[in-house]
Amino acid sequence: MIDDQAATSFGFSATDNSPVTVIDLGKLSTIRRVSAIYSPRATAIDFYVLQSLPGVDGDNAPTALKLDEKTLAKLKSVGSAIDDGTQGRATIDFPATAGRYVMLRWTPAAHSDTAFTVAEVSAYSPSQGNLLASNRDFSSAQTTSDSKDIADSKDVGESKDLPEVGAGPPAEGPPP
């Protein structure tokens, strides 16, 4: 989910009625935006930024965490989104919030017999939009880009380096 590869994904069991994912940022960080790419499905998504995991003492994150409805009801989300099933992606911006863990909870509108998959979850800091949740080493003070990052769709229009788009139809890609 944090490998910067939208072609790879994590699949939840088809019997999971409310998939939840928790991303450990490794340290307390300030976050202002969270985005996710997932299999299109009519669903509500709740986004959380947590300083610690409920019911976990210390800094060692468990490999599995069981959250019941009572525990989830006590958590305060930083935002929510509704997907009508056509998008398969959601991004929320919120006031800068400190936390070590980013949690997303999907609540599908209807049960499906197919597995729900999540391709990417990204968390961004308030300063210059730095990507925090990623399978990269951000321990150095300076982070460079290799131009392979995919821009958030709402930021693309602000770019001044976009080449002119040709008048012809797009070319076909390789076969699946």
JOWO-V648508 format. One record per residue. N is the residue number from 1. RES is the residue in three letters. PSI is psi in whole degrees, -180 to 180 (999 if undefined). BURIAL is I if it has 16 or more other ideal C-beta (glycine too) atoms within 10 Angstrom, else O. D_LAST is the distance of its C-alpha to the last C-alpha in whole Angstrom. Layout:
n->(N:N)
res->(RES:RES)
psi->(PSI:PSI)
burial->(BURIAL:BURIAL)
d_last->(D_LAST:D_LAST)
This chain:
n->(1:2:3:4:5:6:7:8:9:10:11:12:13:14:15:16:17:18:19:20:21:22:23:24:25:26:27:28:29:30:31:32:33:34:35:36:37:38:39:40:41:42:43:44:45:46:47:48:49:50:51:52:53:54:55:56:57:58:59:60:61:62:63:64:65:66:67:68:69:70:71:72:73:74:75:76:77:78:79:80:81:82:83:84:85:86:87:88:89:90:91:92:93:94:95:96:97:98:99:100:101:102:103:104:105:106:107:108:109:110:111:112:113:114:115:116:117:118:119:120:121:122:123:124:125:126:127:128:129:130:131:132:133:134:135:136:137:138:139:140:141:142:143:144:145:146:147:148:149:150:151:152:153:154:155:156:157:158:159:160:161:162:163:164:165:166:167:168:169:170:171:172:173:174:175:176)
res->(MET:ILE:ASP:ASP:GLN:ALA:ALA:THR:SER:PHE:GLY:PHE:SER:ALA:THR:ASP:ASN:SER:PRO:VAL:THR:VAL:ILE:ASP:LEU:GLY:LYS:LEU:SER:THR:ILE:ARG:ARG:VAL:SER:ALA:ILE:TYR:SER:PRO:ARG:ALA:THR:ALA:ILE:ASP:PHE:TYR:VAL:LEU:GLN:SER:LEU:PRO:GLY:VAL:ASP:GLY:ASP:ASN:ALA:PRO:THR:ALA:LEU:LYS:LEU:ASP:GLU:LYS:THR:LEU:ALA:LYS:LEU:LYS:SER:VAL:GLY:SER:ALA:ILE:ASP:ASP:GLY:THR:GLN:GLY:ARG:ALA:THR:ILE:ASP:PHE:PRO:ALA:THR:ALA:GLY:ARG:TYR:VAL:MET:LEU:ARG:TRP:THR:PRO:ALA:ALA:HIS:SER:ASP:THR:ALA:PHE:THR:VAL:ALA:GLU:VAL:SER:ALA:TYR:SER:PRO:SER:GLN:GLY:ASN:LEU:LEU:ALA:SER:ASN:ARG:ASP:PHE:SER:SER:ALA:GLN:THR:THR:SER:ASP:SER:LYS:ASP:ILE:ALA:ASP:SER:LYS:ASP:VAL:GLY:GLU:SER:LYS:ASP:LEU:PRO:GLU:VAL:GLY:ALA:GLY:PRO:PRO:ALA:GLU:GLY:PRO:PRO:PRO)
psi->(-17:33:8:25:100:-16:-18:149:164:130:127:158:144:-20:-5:109:-15:79:140:138:143:126:124:117:-8:-23:166:126:158:129:144:-12:140:137:158:146:129:171:133:129:140:115:158:141:128:134:135:146:117:138:-30:162:139:130:10:126:140:-175:-10:111:137:161:-20:148:130:121:120:173:-36:-43:-44:-35:-26:-18:144:121:155:-10:168:160:154:130:126:2:-1:-15:-55:21:151:143:135:143:144:164:145:128:135:137:162:-26:139:127:136:139:121:134:95:147:-30:154:142:148:-4:150:143:133:148:124:-42:142:130:142:139:145:163:-24:111:20:29:135:124:-44:105:159:54:163:111:25:-24:159:-24:133:132:157:144:16:12:-3:143:126:148:138:-32:-13:-14:-41:-21:-11:140:-1:15:133:161:142:131:160:-16:169:156:148:155:147:-174:159:155:999)
burial->(I:I:O:O:O:O:O:O:I:I:O:I:O:O:O:O:O:I:I:I:I:I:I:O:I:O:O:O:I:O:I:I:I:I:I:I:I:I:I:O:I:O:I:O:I:I:I:I:I:I:O:O:I:O:O:O:O:O:O:O:O:O:O:O:O:O:I:O:O:O:O:I:O:O:O:O:I:I:I:O:I:O:I:O:O:O:O:I:I:I:I:I:O:O:O:O:I:O:I:I:I:I:I:I:I:I:O:I:O:O:O:O:O:O:O:I:I:I:I:I:I:I:I:I:I:O:O:O:O:O:I:I:I:I:O:O:O:I:O:O:O:O:O:O:O:O:O:O:O:O:O:I:O:O:O:O:O:O:O:O:O:O:O:O:O:O:O:O:O:O:O:O:O:O:O:O)
d_last->(22:24:21:20:17:15:12:15:17:20:20:24:25:25:28:29:30:31:28:30:29:31:31:34:34:37:40:41:39:40:37:36:33:30:26:24:20:19:18:19:22:26:28:30:30:33:33:36:37:39:42:42:40:43:45:44:47:46:43:41:38:38:35:35:37:38:38:40:41:44:43:40:43:45:42:42:38:38:36:34:31:30:26:26:23:21:21:20:22:26:28:32:34:38:41:41:41:42:40:38:36:33:33:30:31:29:31:28:30:29:29:25:24:21:21:21:19:20:18:21:24:26:30:32:36:38:39:36:33:33:30:32:29:27:26:28:32:34:37:38:40:38:34:32:29:26:25:22:23:21:24:25:24:28:29:27:29:32:31:33:30:28:27:28:25:25:26:23:20:17:15:11:9:6:4:0)
